[in-house]
Amino acid sequence: MSAPDGTPVGAERSIGQLVAAATTEMSALVHDEIALAKAQLKQDVKRGAVSGGAFSAAGAVLVFSLPMLNFALAYGIRTWSNWNLAICFLLSFAANVLVAAVLALIGTVFAKKAKKSKGPQKVAASMKETAGVLQNAKPHPRPEPVEDAVEAVARSSS
């Protein structure tokens, strides 16, 4: 079994290897934080698109359905109630406005959700917290090297 840098587990690693491993892990952490920010931003954009689509649908329903629905509904009401034709047309228009208002309400709800979302802000705060922890990190105190150990290391490296 070996460590991520290829050295056997249990073997002591040099300072260079430790720094390289720490740099690799920090790079991976930053890449993961950026990927998270992108995913959250994508979700916010999707909510905004749904909101815009709902508003567009509300406008399209109001514009394109008015003539056809007004005539059909007005004549249907007249057939059912025998009221004046003008009142029947007003009622059919009110029904179309009600449908458009419901679609606009749906668009407003999604717009508020997209506005309230704080996805990228959460990631930025997390990255600042990580940087703060790393800046305040202090190395562990190392014991003073013993003369015999220094000589043994010098002999083994020769």
HUCOR-V334404 format. One record per helix or strand of 3 or more residues. SS is the DSSP state (H for helix, E for strand). FROM is the first residue (numbers start at 1). TO is the last residue. Records with the same first field share a line. If there is no record, write none. Layout:
# HUCOR-V334404
SS->FROM-TO ; FROM-TO
This chain:
# HUCOR-V334404
H->15-81 ; 85-116 ; 119-136 ; 147-157
